[in-house]
Amino acid sequence: MTAIPYRLPQKRHLVTELPGPRSVALTERRRRAVAAGLGSATPVFAVDADGGIIVDADGNSLIDLGSGIAVTGVGASNPAVADAVAAQAHRLTHTCFMVTPYEGYVAVAEKLNELTPGDHEKRTVLFNSGAEAVENAVKVARLATGRNAVVAFDHAYHGRTNLTMALTAKSIPYKHDFGPFAPEVYRMPMSYPLRDPAGTDGVAAANRAISMIDTQLTADSVAAVIVEPIQGEGGFIVPAPGFLPTLAAWCRMHGVVFIADEVQSGFCRTGAWFASEDEGVVPDLITTAKGIAGGMPLSAVTGRADLMDAVHPGGLGGTYSGNPVACAAALATIEQMSTLDLNARARHIGEIAFASLSATTERLAATGQDVIGEIRGRGAMIAVELVKPGTTEPNPELAKAAAAHALSRGVVVLTCGTYGNVLRLLPPMVIDDDLLCEGLQILDEALTPA
């Protein structure tokens, strides 16, 4: 990787207990001003960030193993992205592409058409959030096919809007008491190698879902199948080889739109531009967001030209969709990903993390504390599923305690999973090796019984 001109020292440094007094005071202000329904993973307030470091309001420097949930893959203040944002903001911050279009939007669309899987003719439309992208992908699929039913999967997460809550599997906190939800959404079993019956390979898992679709729906009523190639909030579940290609082939056979939700897994995160590439899957539509613009709000639907162009003029869009500043950030972010070869960097991060976590697993198992049920993921998208010793029973208490311990030592680690028992690692792909290894060592301590 080309050297990054870090602006902040890439060192963990604690000057107070966490949270410190400034963060505590800000938490009280937050309590009085911000709706209680908005949660935060940590009680520290950020004031600066660079590379693999977050600086909080009390001057503590924390190791960032979350990158804003896979958003700041190129670093939270990447100089090229910051310069592009500043330059664009000095020219124009908004005209609305639906009123007075601008080149940046077109350039982002061209780049996404080039980078996403498949060499077919494509079109792109831009939005603000991952949920917006998912909703619009479903709109396109329904209009283009003239069908209504949409198939989603167990453990899926697709967003917090009404339709995307229907697509999302987990009730608390995402869906509880927010219904009724959008109709014509049907849930099928996901390939989950740790928890599937023995002998269930990817093809068998896909055929299990297909059999249920045929029984409950029939193929000619299905507009789309939507799936995360590696599930995000559901626990970084990596389907067994063969699952995605088998589903995609069934969709092609029956005229069903295959939508890959790559909001979390896209943009070098898994060691390829998109996780779908691992098995050569070419989606009909692909949704992207998070890492696309280095921290600026932007998302996209990219897909087959015949599907995207089926929508009547005015049927897609939004006032802020494809904002010019966000587009400038996206172009700079994608250029940085290429220049720094963050696909290779993500694979390198994965090698370091898997080696460290495997050593932790072996050491814990040798003492009878076999609490790591599985290490999984790809590239810089890595999960540790925690279980009760000697079982596959989920252990959410340990996940919560380990994340809290890591934070107390200055490492930001996120949890996830349907059962709340998964630690997820999403470091910025520009984090240096020493900082990454230090963070993994503290995670090892966090999993070690006192």
QUIDAPE-V952040 format. One record per helix or strand. SS is the DSSP state (H for helix, E for strand). FROM is the first residue (numbers start at 1). TO is the last residue. If there is no record, write none. Layout:
BEGIN
SS|FROM|TO + SS|FROM|TO
END
This chain:
BEGIN
E|13|13 + H|21|33 + E|46|50 + E|53|56 + E|61|64 + H|67|70 + H|79|91 + H|103|115 + E|122|127 + H|130|145 + E|149|153 + H|162|167 + E|185|188 + H|202|216 + H|219|221 + E|222|227 + E|230|230 + E|238|238 + H|243|254 + E|257|261 + H|275|279 + E|285|288 + H|290|293 + E|299|304 + H|305|308 + H|324|339 + H|342|366 + E|372|378 + E|381|387 + E|394|394 + H|396|408 + E|411|412 + E|414|416 + E|422|425 + H|433|446
END
